[in-house]
Amino acid sequence: MWRTDHGKYHEGLAMKKKPRLKMKGGDEYDALTKARKYYHFGSGVLRKIKRQYNKRFRKEGKDETKDIC
């Protein structure tokens, strides 16, 4: 049992954390963590890094579901 922000108590299973992939390279680490505020990424660079990470994330999810079936 744990207390929520609204003062109510909940019982049961706790929510699982989001599954994460291991980051490849320093650019991904710098762009996708709190370190981002110390760097200035040029136009479109951050979007490209996020796109690469999310593509890999979706691919892993698809592979995982294929293994289950």
N, CA, C and O atoms as a MOPAC input file, in Angstrom:
PM7 MOZYME 1SCF
protein

 N      0.85300 1    -1.16900 1     0.00000 1
 C      0.00000 1     0.00000 1     0.00000 1
 C      0.90600 1     1.24100 1     0.00000 1
 O      1.90100 1     1.28200 1     0.72300 1
 N      0.56400 1     2.23900 1    -0.80100 1
 C      1.33600 1     3.47000 1    -0.83900 1
 C      0.40500 1     4.65700 1    -1.01400 1
 O     -0.72700 1     4.51800 1    -1.47800 1
 N      0.89400 1     5.80800 1    -0.63900 1
 C      0.09900 1     7.02600 1    -0.65200 1
 C      0.35300 1     7.78600 1    -1.94200 1
 O      1.49500 1     7.87900 1    -2.39300 1
 N     -0.69800 1     8.33000 1    -2.53900 1
 C     -0.56200 1     9.11900 1    -3.75900 1
 C     -0.50800 1    10.60400 1    -3.39600 1
 O     -0.59000 1    10.97300 1    -2.22500 1
 N     -0.37100 1    11.43800 1    -4.41000 1
 C     -0.31800 1    12.88100 1    -4.19300 1
 C     -1.64900 1    13.43300 1    -3.68300 1
 O     -1.68000 1    14.48400 1    -3.04200 1
 N     -2.73300 1    12.73800 1    -3.96000 1
 C     -4.05900 1    13.23500 1    -3.59900 1
 C     -4.51800 1    12.76200 1    -2.22500 1
 O     -5.66300 1    12.99100 1    -1.83600 1
 N     -3.62100 1    12.09900 1    -1.48700 1
 C     -3.97000 1    11.67200 1    -0.14600 1
 C     -4.70800 1    10.34200 1    -0.09600 1
 O     -5.14700 1     9.92600 1     0.97700 1
 N     -4.85500 1     9.66800 1    -1.23000 1
 C     -5.52800 1     8.38300 1    -1.25800 1
 C     -4.48500 1     7.26900 1    -1.20400 1
 O     -3.32500 1     7.45900 1    -1.57100 1
 N     -4.92500 1     6.11500 1    -0.73900 1
 C     -4.03200 1     4.97200 1    -0.67000 1
 C     -4.41300 1     3.95700 1    -1.74600 1
 O     -5.59300 1     3.72900 1    -2.01400 1
 N     -3.41400 1     3.36700 1    -2.34300 1
 C     -3.63000 1     2.35300 1    -3.37900 1
 C     -2.97800 1     1.05800 1    -2.95000 1
 O     -1.91400 1     1.06000 1    -2.33000 1
 N     -3.62200 1    -0.04900 1    -3.28200 1
 C     -3.04700 1    -1.35700 1    -3.05500 1
 C     -2.86200 1    -2.02900 1    -4.39400 1
 O     -3.53800 1    -1.69000 1    -5.36600 1
 N     -1.96000 1    -2.96800 1    -4.44800 1
 C     -1.78900 1    -3.72700 1    -5.68000 1
 C     -0.38000 1    -3.60100 1    -6.20900 1
 O      0.55500 1    -3.25700 1    -5.48600 1
 N     -0.25500 1    -3.88700 1    -7.48200 1
 C      1.04600 1    -3.88600 1    -8.12100 1
 C      1.49600 1    -2.46900 1    -8.44300 1
 O      0.69400 1    -1.62100 1    -8.83300 1
 N      2.76700 1    -2.23000 1    -8.27600 1
 C      3.31600 1    -0.92400 1    -8.63800 1
 C      3.52700 1    -0.88900 1   -10.14800 1
 O      3.72900 1    -1.92800 1   -10.77700 1
 N      3.48000 1     0.28700 1   -10.71600 1
 C      3.69300 1     0.43800 1   -12.15000 1
 C      5.15200 1     0.12700 1   -12.48200 1
 O      6.05900 1     0.47100 1   -11.72400 1
 N      5.36200 1    -0.52100 1   -13.61200 1
 C      6.71300 1    -0.81900 1   -14.05100 1
 C      7.30400 1     0.42000 1   -14.70900 1
 O      6.58600 1     1.25200 1   -15.26300 1
 N      8.62500 1     0.52300 1   -14.63500 1
 C      9.29400 1     1.62400 1   -15.31700 1
 C      9.27600 1     1.37200 1   -16.80800 1
 O      9.12400 1     0.23500 1   -17.25300 1
 N      9.43200 1     2.43600 1   -17.58000 1
 C      9.48100 1     2.29600 1   -19.02900 1
 C     10.70500 1     1.46600 1   -19.40600 1
 O     11.77900 1     1.64900 1   -18.83300 1
 N     10.54900 1     0.56600 1   -20.35500 1
 C     11.72900 1    -0.17500 1   -20.81200 1
 C     12.66200 1     0.76700 1   -21.56200 1
 O     12.21300 1     1.61100 1   -22.33700 1
 N     13.92800 1     0.62000 1   -21.33300 1
 C     14.89800 1     1.50500 1   -21.97800 1
 C     15.95000 1     0.68300 1   -22.68600 1
 O     16.26200 1    -0.43800 1   -22.28500 1
 N     16.48400 1     1.24700 1   -23.73000 1
 C     17.56800 1     0.62000 1   -24.45400 1
 C     18.87900 1     1.22600 1   -24.00800 1
 O     18.92300 1     2.35000 1   -23.50800 1
 N     19.92900 1     0.48100 1   -24.19200 1
 C     21.24700 1     1.02300 1   -23.90000 1
 C     21.57300 1     2.05700 1   -24.97700 1
 O     21.41300 1     1.78600 1   -26.16700 1
 N     22.02000 1     3.21600 1   -24.56900 1
 C     22.31700 1     4.27600 1   -25.52700 1
 C     23.62800 1     3.98500 1   -26.23300 1
 O     24.58600 1     3.50400 1   -25.62800 1
 N     23.65300 1     4.28400 1   -27.51800 1
 C     24.85200 1     4.05500 1   -28.31900 1
 C     25.54400 1     5.39000 1   -28.55200 1
 O     25.01400 1     6.25800 1   -29.24600 1
 N     26.69500 1     5.54800 1   -27.98700 1
 C     27.49000 1     6.72900 1   -28.24700 1
 C     27.18600 1     7.89400 1   -27.32900 1
 O     26.14000 1     7.95000 1   -26.68100 1
 N     28.11500 1     8.80800 1   -27.29300 1
 C     28.00000 1     9.96900 1   -26.42800 1
 C     26.95900 1    10.96500 1   -26.87600 1
 O     26.35200 1    11.65300 1   -26.05500 1
 N     26.74800 1    11.04500 1   -28.18300 1
 C     25.75200 1    11.98900 1   -28.69600 1
 C     24.36600 1    11.65200 1   -28.17100 1
 O     23.62700 1    12.53200 1   -27.72800 1
 N     24.01700 1    10.36300 1   -28.22500 1
 C     22.71100 1     9.95500 1   -27.71100 1
 C     22.60400 1    10.23300 1   -26.22300 1
 O     21.58200 1    10.72500 1   -25.74500 1
 N     23.64900 1     9.92000 1   -25.50500 1
 C     23.62700 1    10.13400 1   -24.05400 1
 C     23.43700 1    11.61800 1   -23.74100 1
 O     22.63300 1    11.98100 1   -22.88200 1
 N     24.18000 1    12.46700 1   -24.44100 1
 C     24.09200 1    13.90900 1   -24.19400 1
 C     22.72700 1    14.47100 1   -24.58500 1
 O     22.21400 1    15.37700 1   -23.92800 1
 N     22.14400 1    13.93800 1   -25.64900 1
 C     20.87900 1    14.47600 1   -26.15500 1
 C     19.67400 1    13.98200 1   -25.36700 1
 O     18.67200 1    14.69100 1   -25.27300 1
 N     19.74800 1    12.77500 1   -24.79600 1
 C     18.56500 1    12.16200 1   -24.19100 1
 C     18.59500 1    12.12100 1   -22.67300 1
 O     17.73300 1    11.49400 1   -22.05800 1
 N     19.56700 1    12.77600 1   -22.05900 1
 C     19.61500 1    12.84100 1   -20.59900 1
 C     19.57500 1    14.29600 1   -20.16500 1
 O     19.42300 1    15.19900 1   -20.98700 1
 N     19.70900 1    14.50700 1   -18.88800 1
 C     19.67700 1    15.88000 1   -18.35800 1
 C     20.88800 1    16.69400 1   -18.77800 1
 O     20.92400 1    17.90800 1   -18.57900 1
 N     21.87900 1    16.03100 1   -19.35800 1
 C     23.07300 1    16.73800 1   -19.83600 1
 C     22.75500 1    17.64400 1   -21.01200 1
 O     23.57800 1    18.47200 1   -21.40300 1
 N     21.55400 1    17.49000 1   -21.58100 1
 C     21.17800 1    18.27300 1   -22.76500 1
 C     21.28000 1    19.77300 1   -22.52200 1
 O     21.60600 1    20.52900 1   -23.43700 1
 N     21.00600 1    20.20300 1   -21.30900 1
 C     21.00500 1    21.64700 1   -21.04600 1
 C     22.39800 1    22.27100 1   -21.10700 1
 O     22.52700 1    23.49400 1   -21.14800 1
 N     23.43900 1    21.43900 1   -21.11300 1
 C     24.80400 1    21.96400 1   -21.17800 1
 C     25.33900 1    22.03500 1   -22.60800 1
 O     26.44400 1    22.52900 1   -22.83200 1
 N     24.56700 1    21.55000 1   -23.56800 1
 C     25.00600 1    21.52200 1   -24.95200 1
 C     24.02900 1    22.29100 1   -25.82300 1
 O     22.85800 1    22.44300 1   -25.47800 1
 N     24.52000 1    22.77200 1   -26.94800 1
 C     23.65300 1    23.40100 1   -27.94100 1
 C     23.74900 1    22.57500 1   -29.20900 1
 O     24.78300 1    22.56100 1   -29.87700 1
 N     22.66500 1    21.88600 1   -29.53700 1
 C     22.63100 1    21.08200 1   -30.74400 1
 C     22.12900 1    21.95100 1   -31.88500 1
 O     21.20800 1    22.74800 1   -31.71100 1
 N     22.72900 1    21.79600 1   -33.03400 1
 C     22.32700 1    22.56600 1   -34.20500 1
 C     20.93400 1    22.18700 1   -34.67400 1
 O     20.30800 1    21.27500 1   -34.13500 1
 N     20.45900 1    22.89800 1   -35.68400 1
 C     19.09500 1    22.66400 1   -36.16600 1
 C     18.97100 1    21.25400 1   -36.72900 1
 O     19.73000 1    20.85900 1   -37.61300 1
 N     18.02100 1    20.51300 1   -36.21400 1
 C     17.74200 1    19.17900 1   -36.71700 1
 C     18.58800 1    18.06500 1   -36.12900 1
 O     18.26700 1    16.89300 1   -36.32200 1
 N     19.65300 1    18.39000 1   -35.42300 1
 C     20.54700 1    17.35500 1   -34.89800 1
 C     19.86600 1    16.57600 1   -33.78100 1
 O     19.91800 1    15.34700 1   -33.75900 1
 N     19.23500 1    17.27700 1   -32.86700 1
 C     18.55100 1    16.61700 1   -31.75700 1
 C     17.41400 1    15.73500 1   -32.28000 1
 O     17.20700 1    14.62500 1   -31.78800 1
 N     16.69100 1    16.22500 1   -33.26400 1
 C     15.59600 1    15.45900 1   -33.86500 1
 C     16.13400 1    14.17300 1   -34.49200 1
 O     15.51100 1    13.11900 1   -34.36800 1
 N     17.26900 1    14.25000 1   -35.15600 1
 C     17.87600 1    13.08200 1   -35.79900 1
 C     18.30700 1    12.04800 1   -34.76100 1
 O     18.11100 1    10.84900 1   -34.95800 1
 N     18.89100 1    12.50800 1   -33.66400 1
 C     19.33300 1    11.60100 1   -32.60300 1
 C     18.13300 1    10.90100 1   -31.97600 1
 O     18.16800 1     9.69300 1   -31.74600 1
 N     17.07200 1    11.65500 1   -31.69800 1
 C     15.86000 1    11.06300 1   -31.12200 1
 C     15.23700 1    10.05900 1   -32.08100 1
 O     14.77700 1     8.99700 1   -31.66100 1
 N     15.22200 1    10.39300 1   -33.36400 1
 C     14.64500 1     9.50700 1   -34.36200 1
 C     15.40000 1     8.17600 1   -34.41100 1
 O     14.78000 1     7.11600 1   -34.49900 1
 N     16.73600 1     8.22500 1   -34.35600 1
 C     17.53900 1     7.00500 1   -34.36700 1
 C     17.23900 1     6.14800 1   -33.14400 1
 O     17.07500 1     4.93300 1   -33.26100 1
 N     17.16700 1     6.76700 1   -31.98500 1
 C     16.90200 1     6.02900 1   -30.75000 1
 C     15.51700 1     5.39700 1   -30.78600 1
 O     15.36800 1     4.21800 1   -30.46400 1
 N     14.50000 1     6.16700 1   -31.17300 1
 C     13.12900 1     5.65800 1   -31.19400 1
 C     12.95100 1     4.56700 1   -32.24000 1
 O     12.18000 1     3.63100 1   -32.03100 1
 N     13.65000 1     4.67400 1   -33.35700 1
 C     13.57700 1     3.63100 1   -34.38600 1
 C     14.12700 1     2.32100 1   -33.83200 1
 O     13.53200 1     1.26200 1   -34.03000 1
 N     15.25100 1     2.39100 1   -33.14200 1
 C     15.84700 1     1.20600 1   -32.53200 1
 C     14.93400 1     0.63800 1   -31.44900 1
 O     14.80900 1    -0.57800 1   -31.30500 1
 N     14.29200 1     1.53600 1   -30.68400 1
 C     13.36600 1     1.12800 1   -29.62300 1
 C     12.17500 1     0.37000 1   -30.20300 1
 O     11.79600 1    -0.68100 1   -29.68500 1
 N     11.58900 1     0.89300 1   -31.27000 1
 C     10.45200 1     0.23200 1   -31.91300 1
 C     10.85800 1    -1.10600 1   -32.51700 1
 O     10.10700 1    -2.07900 1   -32.44400 1
 N     12.05200 1    -1.15400 1   -33.11700 1
 C     12.54000 1    -2.39600 1   -33.71900 1
 C     12.70600 1    -3.47900 1   -32.65700 1
 O     12.33900 1    -4.63100 1   -32.88600 1
 N     13.25400 1    -3.12000 1   -31.50100 1
 C     13.40500 1    -4.07800 1   -30.39800 1
 C     12.04900 1    -4.58000 1   -29.93100 1
 O     11.89100 1    -5.76600 1   -29.64300 1
 N     11.06800 1    -3.68600 1   -29.85300 1
 C      9.72400 1    -4.07300 1   -29.44100 1
 C      9.08500 1    -5.03700 1   -30.42100 1
 O      8.43400 1    -6.00100 1   -30.01500 1
 N      9.26700 1    -4.78200 1   -31.71200 1
 C      8.73000 1    -5.68100 1   -32.73300 1
 C      9.38200 1    -7.05800 1   -32.64100 1
 O      8.70100 1    -8.08100 1   -32.72200 1
 N     10.70300 1    -7.07700 1   -32.47200 1
 C     11.41600 1    -8.34700 1   -32.35700 1
 C     10.95100 1    -9.11800 1   -31.12600 1
 O     10.82300 1   -10.34200 1   -31.15700 1
 N     10.69900 1    -8.38600 1   -30.04300 1
 C     10.24900 1    -9.01600 1   -28.80800 1
 C      8.87200 1    -9.66400 1   -28.97800 1
 O      8.63100 1   -10.76200 1   -28.47600 1
 N      7.97700 1    -8.97900 1   -29.68600 1
 C      6.64800 1    -9.53900 1   -29.89400 1
 C      6.68200 1   -10.72300 1   -30.85600 1
 O      5.88300 1   -11.64900 1   -30.71700 1
 N      7.59400 1   -10.70800 1   -31.83000 1
 C      7.72900 1   -11.84600 1   -32.73200 1
 C      8.21900 1   -13.07800 1   -31.98700 1
 O      7.80900 1   -14.19400 1   -32.30400 1
 N      9.09000 1   -12.89300 1   -31.00300 1
 C      9.60700 1   -14.00800 1   -30.21300 1
 C      8.50500 1   -14.63800 1   -29.36200 1
 O      8.50400 1   -15.85000 1   -29.14200 1
 N      7.58600 1   -13.83600 1   -28.89300 1
 C      6.50400 1   -14.33100 1   -28.03000 1
 C      5.53000 1   -15.19200 1   -28.83300 1
 O      5.07400 1   -16.22700 1   -28.34700 1
 N      5.21100 1   -14.77200 1   -30.05400 1
 C      4.21900 1   -15.49900 1   -30.87500 1
 C      4.73300 1   -16.78200 1   -31.42800 1
 O      4.00800 1   -17.48600 1   -32.13000 1

